[in-house]
Amino acid sequence: MARHPSALILLLAMAPAACRTAQEPAATADEAVVTLTPAPPLTSRPDPSWRWLDALDQPYSEPFRKSFRYGKAEVTVRHPKQAEAFACRVVARKLKPNFAYQVKLVGMPPTAWGEKGDAESNRRIGELGRWWRRGEDAGNAYVFDDDDKAKMEAYLLFGYFVTDAEGKADVRLRLDSSFHVLWKTSQWPPAKEDGRPTRHKIVARAGAWGYDRAFPDGELELYAEAQYGRPPRGTVWLPAGRYTCFVLLTEESFHAWGGGDGGDWAPALAAPIEFIIGPPKAKEPR
């Protein structure tokens, strides 16, 4: 009997450590390392559109489109089991080259995940981030009352990264801001409350990973738009407590409206994680 995607991802997350990315050392006693697997439809419609353009809107080759699968990617997320604030290290191989990915925490409402869900974690994440309406009419929820929140999926976009020409990345992220989406500075200039722009080199050679023709070397600046109605950038902290949720990589589509190859914020890879946010440690007297 075929397994439901939600059950499958939870089973894969408990796979032996041998499945982890080869170069990643084992977790210490104070931290956890999870391996991401193809994501169920988190913060997305049931049939999301994949993006087949790199961050500079250069198309990938047809053979790459036909052969690429997120199930072949190797991505781990390392995070403390308990800390004053959530932070993580993402190490990735075999992702799409020169590609922008959002990094999110996503709640697990019991209405969707049953006993594996966590209503309190879902509420805390949503009140600092955003809310997603699940089901056939899936979409972002902008008008709701408190009763609705228990049925919705909370998510918090707190970081992003851009892979290199080989689809690799190694980044450290800290959850201290709540973001809405990513933009290129060429699309829209950042406001003072938005994240600081980051610069990325884009190298696409004929015959390289993802490409069958060469493009001129390029560069782009990205920034994360601040989430409206949330605390200022750098002052967003998860409340103290135990958390059960997903860490999710979402493809950034850069608002490529109108279909085609631009994508629609498809969920790429995810894993369930658990951690504790504790109160600040008391300073020892000198």
N, C-alpha and C positions, 0 to 999 in steps of 0.2 A: 504494500500500500504506500502511495506517495506521501511524503511528509509535508505538512504545512510549512511555508518559508520561515515562520516565526519559531517553530520547533526546531527546524534544521539549523538555524543560525545559533541557537542556544546549545545544541549538541556540538557543533563545530568549535564553539568557543571553549569547550571543555576538553578539546583534543590534546594529546600528549605534547610535551614541550618540544619534541623532535620536529613538529610541524612549524616551528617558529623560524623566522628568517635566520639563515645560517650564521651570519656574523654577529647576531645579537647575543650578548652574555645573558645567563640566567638571572632571574629577578633575585634581589636580596630579600631578606626577611621583612624589610619595611616597605617593599614596593611590589607591584604586580605588573606583569607583561601579558597583554592579550594580543591574539592574532586576529586581524580583521578578515572577514569573509564577505562574499556578495550579499549586499543588504536587501532586506525586504523593503516594501514601499514606505519607508519612513519619511515624513514631511514631504510627501510627493503623491501624485496621482497613481492609481494602480498600474497604469501603462505609461511610464515616463518616456520622454524622448531623449536619446543620448546625443551628446555633442561630438561631432567628428571634425572639429576645427581646433587648432591649438589656440593659445592665448592671444596670438596676433591674427587670428581668423584665417590662418593658412590651413588648407585641407590636408587631411591624412590620406594615404594611398588607399586604393580599393582593396588590395590584399590585406592591409592592416585592419581595415574596417571589418573584413570578413573573418579574420582570425583572432582579433583582440577579445579577451574575456577577462573580467575582473577576478574570476576564479583562479587565474594563473598569476595574479599579482601577489607580492610578498610584502605585507605591511604589518608592522607591530606598533603598539602604543604602550609605552611604559609610564606608570604614574605611581605616586606614593599611595599607600593604603590609607594613611591618615595624615592630614596636614591642615594648616590654617587656611590655605587657599588651594584650589585645584590647579595642577600643572601637569604637563605631560611631554614626552618626547616621541615624535612620530618618525619612524624609519621605514622608508618605502623603496621598493624595486618593482619594475615591470608595470608601472602605471603608464598612462598616456604621456608622451613626451611634451615638454614645454606647455604644461597644462595647469590651470588653476583649480585647486580644490578648497572648498570650505571645510572647516572642522567644527563640529557641533556636539553638544550633549543633547540627547533626546529622551524625554520621559517615557515611562512604560505604564500608562494608565491601566488599572485592573480591568476596566471595561473591555480592553483589547487583549491583555496579557494574562488575565486571571490571577492565580496565586503567585505567578512570577512577577506581577506588576507591583508598583509602589506608588500609591496615590500621593503621599506626602512629598516624595522626590519630584514627582510630576508637577505638583503645585509650586514648589519652590523654584524649579527651573523656569516654568512658564511666567511666573511673576517677575522674573528678571529678563526674560526673553520674549518669546512669541507663542502663539497657540495655533495648532493645525487641526482642522476638521477632517476626520477620517471618513472613509466610506466612498460610495459612488459619487457624492457631490464634494469630494475632497478639495480642500483649499485653505488658504490662510483665513483665520477667524478674526474679524475686527470688531464685531458687535456680539456680545454674549453677556450672560449673567453668571453668578457664582455656580449655579447648578450645572451649567453647560461645561464648566472647566473639567469636571470629573470625567467627562466623556471625550475630552480633547487630548491631543498629543502635544505636550510642551516641548519647545526646543530653544536652544540658546547657541547662536553662532558666536564663537569667541576667538577664532583664529583662522588662518589660511596659509597655504604655501603654494609654490609653483615648482613643478618638477623640472629637472634638467633635460638635456637632449636625449638621455637614455631612459627617461621615466623614473629617475631616482630623486629622493629627497631625504633630508635628515634635519628636522627642525625641533626646537623646544618652544612650547607655548605655555602661556599662563592665563588663566581665566580671570581677567580684571576689567573686562569691557563687554558690552552687549551690542552686537552689530546686526544690521538689517540685511545687507547684501554687499557684494564687491562691485567696484567700478574701476574702469581704466580712467586715468586722468584725461586721456584724449576724448573720452565720452562726456565727462562731467567733472568740473573742478571740485575738490573737497571743500567742505565747510570747516570752520574752526573746531567744531565738535566731533568731526569724523576722525578716523584713524590716520596716522601719518603715512604718506605714500611710501611704498617700497619699490625699488627698481630691480628689474629682472632682465637678463640677457636671453635672447631666443636664437638658437642655432639650429637650422634645419638643412641637412645635407641629403642629397640624392643617395638612396641606398641605406640611410641611417634608419634607426628605429622609428617606424611610423610614416616614412616619406619615400616617395619614388621619384621626386624631383627636388632640386635645390631651390632655396629661397635666400634672398640677401639676409645677412646677419641683422638682427633687429634688437630692439629694447623696448620695454614698456614699464609704465609706473601703475601700480595698483594701490587701492586703498579700500578700507572697509567703512561703509556708511554707518554712522551711529544709529542705534535703534531708538526711535522716537518714544518719549515718555519714560525712559530708563535713566539711571544715574549716569553722570558724565564718564567719559572714557577714563579708564584707570582707577575707577572707584566702585566697580561692580564686584561684589563678593558673595559667593554662595553662603546662605545662612548655615549655622552649625547644625550638624545632624548626619545621619547615615543616608547614603545615596545608592540607589539601584537604578541604572539607566543604560542607554546606549551611548557609545562614542561613534560618530558617523562622519564619513567623508562624503560630501556632496559635490557633484560637478558644478562648476560655475559657468553659467550660460551667457553672462554679460547682457542680459535682456535682449537676446536674439529673437525678437518677435517674428511671427509669420511662418513658423515651421522651418523646413530645410534642415541643414546640418548643425544649426546653432545650439540645439539642446534646450532643455527645460528644467534645469536644476535636478537632474536625476540622482538618486541615491546610489553611491558606488559601493562602498565597503563599510561594514559596521561590526561591532562586537558589544555584548553586554558587559558592563563593568560595575564594580562596587567599590566605594571608598567612603571615608568618614572625613567630614570637615569639622575640626575641633576648634574650641575657643583659643585665642592667642595664648601662648605659653607665658607664664609669669617669668619676669626677668630675675635672674639670680643676683643677690646682692654682691657688690664688689668687696 
